[in-house]
Amino acid sequence: MATKKRKVAEAKVDKNKQYTLKEASSLVKEINCTKFDSSVDVHIRLGVDPKKADQAIRGSVTLPHGTGKTKRVLVLCTPDKEAAAKEAGADYVGLDEFITKIEGGWTDVDVIVATPAVMPKIGKLGKILGPRNLMPNPKTGTVTNDVAAAVNDVKGGKISFKVDKAGIIHASIGRVSFGVEKIEQNTLELINAIIKLKPATAKGTYLKGLSMAATMSPGIAIDTKSVQN
């Protein structure tokens, strides 16, 4: 059963309309159904075949206005890098004890940064970390010797994204408490980063569909032409 708030929200969204990004960034604030500061998520459908290695789009982008969420960062590294990671503001720093914890099912972090030297030890955690999008990866800047820079990036609004099996990228770009311009600019920054990664082998329309939604609120379809200059 839809709640009264949800019904009011759904009535405000024209299901047959594709909104401009500016309109959607404003509407998503109006139709928030929750009492808390909801996350604003965008869903981007791409004309790619994720089964092909060169079309499995993934990368990272620093949102100009951050995500509105303080991310918990775990740095897996050798002892000589621990001080730098802690100084940069990592929430957890270490190696073997965290590998053991993760093997036991602990994944209470948002981002994991690792140094190249410890990656052989972390490989076995792929089954646990992969599905949660937590596996450190050089493409997203989370496998690096400069752990301090990586932690600063994450805390400063850097997000990672990757296309799922259905060819869709899901990303959180802010909070409903953000101003309309901040929601719009963060979304554009993400889309531009994705456009830059367009593989040469992708045929037809690359940006196929775009929608925005706040937690537990109806989705708003966005006209892809409004985000491509």
LOZARO-631124 format. One record per residue (C-alpha): x, y, z; residue in three letters. Coordinates in steps of 0.1 Angstrom, whole numbers, plus 5000, padded with zeros to 4 digits. Last residue first. Example, Ala and Ser with C-alpha at 12.3 -4.5 7.8 and 13.67 -1.06 7.14 Angstrom:
+------+------+------+------+
!    X !    Y !    Z ! resn !
+------+------+------+------+
! 5137 ! 4989 ! 5071 !  Ser !
! 5123 ! 4955 ! 5078 !  Ala !
+------+------+------+------+
! end
This chain:
+------+------+------+------+
!    X !    Y !    Z ! resn !
+------+------+------+------+
! 5258 ! 5200 ! 4753 !  Asn !
! 5243 ! 5168 ! 4765 !  Gln !
! 5223 ! 5170 ! 4798 !  Val !
! 5190 ! 5183 ! 4785 !  Ser !
! 5191 ! 5160 ! 4755 !  Lys !
! 5188 ! 5130 ! 4779 !  Thr !
! 5153 ! 5141 ! 4788 !  Asp !
! 5149 ! 5131 ! 4825 !  Ile !
! 5124 ! 5106 ! 4839 !  Ala !
! 5115 ! 5112 ! 4875 !  Ile !
! 5114 ! 5082 ! 4898 !  Gly !
! 5089 ! 5080 ! 4927 !  Pro !
! 5101 ! 5085 ! 4962 !  Ser !
! 5114 ! 5059 ! 4987 !  Met !
! 5149 ! 5074 ! 4988 !  Thr !
! 5151 ! 5103 ! 4962 !  Ala !
! 5148 ! 5096 ! 4925 !  Ala !
! 5164 ! 5107 ! 4893 !  Met !
! 5161 ! 5091 ! 4858 !  Ser !
! 5181 ! 5089 ! 4826 !  Leu !
! 5178 ! 5068 ! 4795 !  Gly !
! 5197 ! 5058 ! 4764 !  Lys !
! 5230 ! 5077 ! 4768 !  Leu !
! 5251 ! 5058 ! 4742 !  Tyr !
! 5227 ! 5057 ! 4713 !  Thr !
! 5239 ! 5035 ! 4685 !  Gly !
! 5271 ! 5013 ! 4686 !  Lys !
! 5296 ! 5010 ! 4715 !  Ala !
! 5329 ! 4999 ! 4700 !  Thr !
! 5347 ! 5032 ! 4706 !  Ala !
! 5339 ! 5030 ! 4743 !  Pro !
! 5322 ! 5060 ! 4759 !  Lys !
! 5343 ! 5069 ! 4790 !  Leu !
! 5341 ! 5107 ! 4784 !  Lys !
! 5303 ! 5104 ! 4784 !  Ile !
! 5305 ! 5088 ! 4819 !  Ile !
! 5325 ! 5116 ! 4833 !  Ala !
! 5301 ! 5141 ! 4817 !  Asn !
! 5272 ! 5123 ! 4833 !  Ile !
! 5288 ! 5124 ! 4868 !  Leu !
! 5296 ! 5162 ! 4866 !  Glu !
! 5261 ! 5169 ! 4852 !  Leu !
! 5245 ! 5151 ! 4882 !  Thr !
! 5266 ! 5171 ! 4907 !  Asn !
! 5257 ! 5203 ! 4889 !  Gln !
! 5220 ! 5197 ! 4889 !  Glu !
! 5218 ! 5186 ! 4926 !  Ile !
! 5240 ! 5216 ! 4936 !  Lys !
! 5219 ! 5240 ! 4915 !  Glu !
! 5186 ! 5228 ! 4931 !  Val !
! 5200 ! 5234 ! 4966 !  Gly !
! 5209 ! 5203 ! 4986 !  Phe !
! 5185 ! 5192 ! 5014 !  Ser !
! 5174 ! 5164 ! 4991 !  Val !
! 5208 ! 5148 ! 4994 !  Arg !
! 5236 ! 5142 ! 4969 !  Gly !
! 5248 ! 5123 ! 4939 !  Ile !
! 5241 ! 5087 ! 4947 !  Ser !
! 5249 ! 5065 ! 4917 !  Ala !
! 5233 ! 5037 ! 4897 !  His !
! 5248 ! 5029 ! 4863 !  Ile !
! 5226 ! 5007 ! 4840 !  Ile !
! 5237 ! 4983 ! 4813 !  Gly !
! 5215 ! 4954 ! 4827 !  Ala !
! 5246 ! 4936 ! 4841 !  Lys !
! 5256 ! 4967 ! 4861 !  Asp !
! 5277 ! 4997 ! 4849 !  Val !
! 5302 ! 5010 ! 4874 !  Lys !
! 5305 ! 5040 ! 4895 !  Phe !
! 5330 ! 5054 ! 4921 !  Ser !
! 5324 ! 5086 ! 4941 !  Ile !
! 5348 ! 5114 ! 4951 !  Lys !
! 5331 ! 5139 ! 4974 !  Gly !
! 5359 ! 5152 ! 4995 !  Gly !
! 5361 ! 5123 ! 5020 !  Lys !
! 5368 ! 5100 ! 4990 !  Val !
! 5394 ! 5123 ! 4975 !  Asp !
! 5411 ! 5129 ! 5009 !  Asn !
! 5413 ! 5091 ! 5015 !  Val !
! 5429 ! 5086 ! 4980 !  Ala !
! 5454 ! 5114 ! 4986 !  Ala !
! 5464 ! 5100 ! 5020 !  Ala !
! 5468 ! 5065 ! 5005 !  Val !
! 5493 ! 5076 ! 4979 !  Asp !
! 5506 ! 5040 ! 4971 !  Asn !
! 5474 ! 5034 ! 4951 !  Thr !
! 5446 ! 5009 ! 4946 !  Val !
! 5414 ! 5030 ! 4953 !  Thr !
! 5419 ! 5053 ! 4923 !  Gly !
! 5387 ! 5041 ! 4906 !  Thr !
! 5406 ! 5024 ! 4877 !  Lys !
! 5432 ! 5010 ! 4901 !  Pro !
! 5404 ! 4990 ! 4919 !  Asn !
! 5397 ! 4982 ! 4955 !  Pro !
! 5368 ! 4958 ! 4959 !  Met !
! 5339 ! 4976 ! 4977 !  Leu !
! 5312 ! 4974 ! 4949 !  Asn !
! 5291 ! 4953 ! 4973 !  Arg !
! 5290 ! 4923 ! 4949 !  Pro !
! 5328 ! 4925 ! 4946 !  Gly !
! 5336 ! 4927 ! 4983 !  Leu !
! 5325 ! 4893 ! 4995 !  Ile !
! 5335 ! 4872 ! 4965 !  Lys !
! 5365 ! 4893 ! 4959 !  Gly !
! 5380 ! 4887 ! 4994 !  Leu !
! 5405 ! 4862 ! 4980 !  Lys !
! 5422 ! 4890 ! 4961 !  Gly !
! 5430 ! 4909 ! 4992 !  Ile !
! 5462 ! 4892 ! 5000 !  Lys !
! 5476 ! 4897 ! 4965 !  Pro !
! 5465 ! 4934 ! 4967 !  Met !
! 5488 ! 4941 ! 4997 !  Val !
! 5517 ! 4956 ! 4977 !  Ala !
! 5494 ! 4976 ! 4954 !  Pro !
! 5482 ! 4997 ! 4984 !  Thr !
! 5445 ! 4994 ! 4993 !  Ala !
! 5416 ! 5018 ! 4997 !  Val !
! 5382 ! 5004 ! 5007 !  Ile !
! 5351 ! 5026 ! 5005 !  Val !
! 5317 ! 5027 ! 5022 !  Asp !
! 5325 ! 5007 ! 5053 !  Val !
! 5306 ! 4982 ! 5075 !  Asp !
! 5316 ! 4952 ! 5055 !  Thr !
! 5321 ! 4925 ! 5082 !  Trp !
! 5312 ! 4890 ! 5069 !  Gly !
! 5337 ! 4868 ! 5087 !  Gly !
! 5361 ! 4870 ! 5058 !  Glu !
! 5358 ! 4908 ! 5062 !  Ile !
! 5369 ! 4906 ! 5098 !  Lys !
! 5399 ! 4883 ! 5089 !  Thr !
! 5410 ! 4907 ! 5062 !  Ile !
! 5405 ! 4935 ! 5087 !  Phe !
! 5428 ! 4919 ! 5113 !  Glu !
! 5454 ! 4912 ! 5085 !  Asp !
! 5456 ! 4947 ! 5072 !  Leu !
! 5453 ! 4980 ! 5091 !  Gly !
! 5436 ! 5013 ! 5090 !  Val !
! 5399 ! 5021 ! 5098 !  Tyr !
! 5382 ! 5055 ! 5097 !  Asp !
! 5407 ! 5071 ! 5073 !  Ala !
! 5412 ! 5108 ! 5081 !  Gly !
! 5442 ! 5119 ! 5062 !  Ala !
! 5463 ! 5115 ! 5093 !  Glu !
! 5452 ! 5079 ! 5097 !  Lys !
! 5462 ! 5070 ! 5062 !  Ala !
! 5496 ! 5088 ! 5065 !  Ala !
! 5503 ! 5069 ! 5098 !  Ala !
! 5494 ! 5035 ! 5084 !  Glu !
! 5516 ! 5036 ! 5053 !  Lys !
! 5547 ! 5021 ! 5069 !  Asp !
! 5526 ! 4994 ! 5085 !  Pro !
! 5516 ! 4978 ! 5052 !  Thr !
! 5482 ! 4987 ! 5038 !  Cys !
! 5444 ! 4982 ! 5039 !  Leu !
! 5427 ! 5016 ! 5043 !  Val !
! 5391 ! 5015 ! 5054 !  Leu !
! 5370 ! 5046 ! 5046 !  Val !
! 5336 ! 5055 ! 5061 !  Arg !
! 5320 ! 5081 ! 5039 !  Lys !
! 5304 ! 5112 ! 5054 !  Thr !
! 5273 ! 5119 ! 5033 !  Lys !
! 5263 ! 5151 ! 5016 !  Gly !
! 5276 ! 5136 ! 4984 !  Thr !
! 5302 ! 5163 ! 4976 !  Gly !
! 5294 ! 5197 ! 4961 !  His !
! 5317 ! 5195 ! 4931 !  Pro !
! 5313 ! 5157 ! 4927 !  Leu !
! 5347 ! 5140 ! 4923 !  Thr !
! 5343 ! 5113 ! 4896 !  Val !
! 5352 ! 5076 ! 4894 !  Ser !
! 5353 ! 5049 ! 4868 !  Gly !
! 5336 ! 5019 ! 4854 !  Arg !
! 5321 ! 5011 ! 4820 !  Ile !
! 5320 ! 4974 ! 4811 !  Ala !
! 5322 ! 4982 ! 4774 !  Gln !
! 5358 ! 4972 ! 4768 !  Asp !
! 5353 ! 4939 ! 4786 !  Ala !
! 5322 ! 4929 ! 4766 !  Lys !
! 5296 ! 4915 ! 4790 !  Lys !
! 5286 ! 4950 ! 4799 !  Pro !
! 5270 ! 4954 ! 4764 !  Asp !
! 5266 ! 4992 ! 4760 !  Val !
! 5238 ! 5016 ! 4751 !  Gly !
! 5237 ! 5031 ! 4786 !  Leu !
! 5209 ! 5035 ! 4811 !  Arg !
! 5217 ! 5061 ! 4838 !  Ile !
! 5200 ! 5059 ! 4872 !  His !
! 5205 ! 5089 ! 4894 !  Val !
! 5201 ! 5089 ! 4932 !  Asp !
! 5192 ! 5116 ! 4957 !  Val !
! 5197 ! 5104 ! 4993 !  Ser !
! 5171 ! 5114 ! 5017 !  Ser !
! 5175 ! 5139 ! 5045 !  Asp !
! 5151 ! 5122 ! 5070 !  Phe !
! 5113 ! 5125 ! 5073 !  Lys !
! 5107 ! 5107 ! 5041 !  Thr !
! 5084 ! 5112 ! 5011 !  Cys !
! 5105 ! 5137 ! 4991 !  Asn !
! 5083 ! 5150 ! 4963 !  Ile !
! 5093 ! 5187 ! 4964 !  Glu !
! 5130 ! 5181 ! 4965 !  Lys !
! 5130 ! 5157 ! 4935 !  Val !
! 5109 ! 5183 ! 4916 !  Leu !
! 5137 ! 5209 ! 4917 !  Ser !
! 5165 ! 5187 ! 4904 !  Ser !
! 5140 ! 5172 ! 4879 !  Ala !
! 5131 ! 5206 ! 4865 !  Glu !
! 5169 ! 5215 ! 4861 !  Lys !
! 5176 ! 5181 ! 4845 !  Leu !
! 5148 ! 5187 ! 4820 !  Thr !
! 5118 ! 5166 ! 4825 !  Tyr !
! 5106 ! 5137 ! 4803 !  Gln !
! 5068 ! 5135 ! 4806 !  Lys !
! 5045 ! 5106 ! 4804 !  Asn !
! 5047 ! 5097 ! 4841 !  Lys !
! 5039 ! 5133 ! 4851 !  Asp !
! 5052 ! 5134 ! 4887 !  Val !
! 5031 ! 5155 ! 4912 !  Lys !
! 5005 ! 5128 ! 4916 !  Ala !
! 5033 ! 5103 ! 4926 !  Glu !
! 5043 ! 5126 ! 4955 !  Ala !
! 5008 ! 5130 ! 4968 !  Val !
! 5004 ! 5091 ! 4966 !  Lys !
! 5038 ! 5087 ! 4984 !  Arg !
! 5027 ! 5110 ! 5012 !  Lys !
! 4995 ! 5091 ! 5017 !  Lys !
! 5014 ! 5059 ! 5019 !  Thr !
! 5014 ! 5034 ! 4991 !  Ala !
! 5000 ! 5000 ! 5000 !  Met !
+------+------+------+------+
! end
